[in-house]
Amino acid sequence: MGIEKGSFVYRLGAFDQFVNSLIGKGSRDQTFSARCYEGRTYGVKWCIIAEKILNFMFFWEPHHCEVSFFTDPTEWTYGNKDGDGVRNKQD
């Protein structure tokens, strides 16, 4: 019985969501990387710095945080006008 292919990546994603939850006020389904990208677009200062650090750490994936944000476009933290944690569908 070996390690399932891709399980490490899934664990990293779960850890990423866990970190976002620990920071507070984030969507439980949104990764920390996606939250940093979204926060940067709204001018949140710590997100601007964190996004630069994360993009540097994931140097092999250009614009890592942006890619993470648009990979799962169902949750958001900063731009939700309705307060329900769900991003409105863009037309």
C-alpha positions as CSV (number, residue, x, y, z in Angstrom):
1,M,0.0,0.0,0.0
2,G,1.7,3.2,-1.2
3,I,1.1,6.8,-1.1
4,E,-1.7,7.8,-3.5
5,K,-0.5,10.0,-6.4
6,G,-1.3,13.6,-5.7
7,S,-2.1,13.1,-2.1
8,F,0.7,15.4,-1.1
9,V,-0.8,18.2,-3.2
10,Y,-4.2,17.6,-1.6
11,R,-2.6,17.9,1.8
12,L,-0.9,21.1,0.9
13,G,-4.2,22.5,-0.3
14,A,-5.9,21.5,3.0
15,F,-3.0,23.1,5.0
16,D,-3.4,26.2,2.9
17,Q,-7.1,26.4,3.7
18,F,-6.3,25.7,7.4
19,V,-3.9,28.6,7.5
20,N,-6.5,30.9,5.9
21,S,-9.0,29.9,8.6
22,L,-6.4,30.5,11.4
23,I,-5.8,34.1,10.1
24,G,-9.5,34.8,10.8
25,K,-12.3,36.3,8.8
26,G,-11.5,34.2,5.7
27,S,-13.7,31.8,3.9
28,R,-13.1,28.2,5.0
29,D,-13.0,27.0,1.4
30,Q,-10.6,29.7,0.1
31,T,-6.9,29.1,0.2
32,F,-4.6,31.5,1.8
33,S,-2.9,32.2,-1.6
34,A,-6.3,33.1,-3.1
35,R,-7.1,35.3,-0.1
36,C,-3.8,37.2,-0.5
37,Y,-4.5,37.9,-4.2
38,E,-8.1,39.0,-3.5
39,G,-7.0,41.2,-0.6
40,R,-4.3,42.8,-2.7
41,T,-6.9,43.8,-5.3
42,Y,-8.8,45.6,-2.5
43,G,-5.6,47.2,-1.2
44,V,-5.2,45.2,2.1
45,K,-1.6,45.9,3.1
46,W,-0.7,42.6,4.7
47,C,-2.1,40.8,1.6
48,I,0.1,42.8,-0.7
49,I,3.2,41.7,1.2
50,A,2.0,38.1,1.7
51,E,1.2,37.8,-2.0
52,K,4.7,38.9,-3.0
53,I,6.2,36.4,-0.6
54,L,4.0,33.5,-1.8
55,N,4.6,34.2,-5.4
56,F,8.3,34.2,-4.7
57,M,8.0,30.9,-2.8
58,F,6.1,29.3,-5.7
59,F,8.5,30.6,-8.4
60,W,7.8,27.8,-10.7
61,E,4.1,28.9,-11.1
62,P,3.9,32.5,-12.4
63,H,1.3,34.5,-10.5
64,H,0.6,31.7,-8.1
65,C,-1.9,33.6,-5.9
66,E,-3.9,34.8,-8.9
67,V,-4.0,31.3,-10.4
68,S,-5.2,30.0,-7.0
69,F,-7.9,32.7,-6.8
70,F,-9.3,31.9,-10.2
71,T,-9.1,28.1,-9.8
72,D,-12.0,28.1,-7.4
73,P,-14.1,31.1,-8.1
74,T,-16.9,30.3,-5.6
75,E,-15.6,31.9,-2.4
76,W,-14.3,35.3,-1.5
77,T,-13.4,37.3,1.6
78,Y,-13.1,41.0,0.9
79,G,-15.4,41.9,-2.0
80,N,-18.6,40.3,-0.9
81,K,-21.3,43.0,-0.8
82,D,-24.0,40.6,0.4
83,G,-22.0,39.3,3.4
84,D,-22.8,35.7,2.7
85,G,-19.3,34.5,1.7
86,V,-20.2,33.6,-1.8
87,R,-18.9,35.5,-4.8
88,N,-21.5,36.7,-7.2
89,K,-21.3,35.3,-10.7
90,Q,-19.6,37.6,-13.2
91,D,-21.2,38.1,-16.6
